[in-house]
């Protein structure tokens, strides 16, 4: 999470930059679609140049700000990491079969939800929310890196599988998609990370200008949304209001479905014997319920469009092949945009709840810790504050547990220490009830 110093207005703008940017992008796309449409259609040798540059900048900045130390520490939770990879790239991805067969009008909305189910987890918002909820941020970051790199190879295959089940004769070149995603993601990420590690001024720059780099990153996402909506402004305005509302509700429902699926898996896993600490559980739930809009936008932009009248001039090459397409690609992207916005708001509410519970637990610990510290000052010769089970073990060692009298060298009042231990045990019990996971998990 980016910490911002300064006046409240500045903090608000930085924190809410993405939702505010989306609002501006929607207004400009609907009122002045020509500039965004021109940028969207600009191609060089079949590559949508501006979209590719936007995506490359996102991952270059991600690489130059990527910390290595915490990633190594997060590898201790490799079992949870593997479970998250399977959940994000396969379990939620295969739910695309559900959404593509729902009765959306136009069907582009259903295609959008199906494609969005197949992409990796979000880049920055997910990790920020895990930090906000006192989860394991290092593990969340590792989930982001691994799923976005593996997703380059897995997501196009899953997208092709799902689309082929619903659209007859659709031509999806999975290898071409892998290449385009590789150029947009892996190369910029590796370049950014290499520059950070090999050139000291770049490291200092990344640390000093963390907030501006964060804003530039978010601006690239806004640019992708603006271009996509501008391209499809004419088609979007033709749609009936209740069809658009149904698509919006579908996107919201999809996120809640992913959230409940992640919670269910996190609840079942300890039952079958796999340990998941509190901070790991929070990271797993947030990251497995979120999806990456930039990756989805790039995949959508390179899928075949048409066969619609509005595309016979704009996307003539695709129609000329005679293959079935997805229709208006801008309409396909709309539910993805809605999902992305809603996941931030819904998961922020969840993270705030976790944070409140954690902070109450810490306050409770602090309150009783002060009282017990005062007791120790008043009784400096009394034993340290230890749990009752430890006291019983020590008494048994001296024979008290067997009915014998304690050794005369054991100079303390047993009843008094037991009361102290009972008080301390009560603190631990209440803190656990409030969800306190310990400082090592509050990342």
Secondary structure, DSSP 8 states (H G I E B T S, - for coil): -----S-HHHHHHHHTHHHHHHHHHHHHHHH-HHHHHHHHH-EETTEEHHHHHHHHHHHHHHHHT--SHHHHHHGGGHHHHHHHHHIIIIIHHHTHHHHHTS--SSTHHHHHHHHHHHS---SSHHHHHHHHTT--HHHHHHHHHHHHHHHHHHHHHHHHHHHHHHSTTB---HHHHHHHHIIIIIHHHHHHHHHHHH-HHHHHHHHHTHHHHHHHHHHHHHHHHHHHHHHTHHHHTTS-HHHHHHHHHHHHHHHHHHHHHHHHHHHHHGGGT----HHHHHHHHHHHH---HHHHHHHHHTS--BSSTTHHHHTHHHHHTT-B--B-HHHHHHHHHHHHHHHHHHHHHHHHHHHHHHHHHHHHHHHHHHHHHHHHHHTTTS-----HHHHHHHHHHTTGGGT----TT--S-HHHHHHHHHHHHHHHHHHHHTT---GGG--
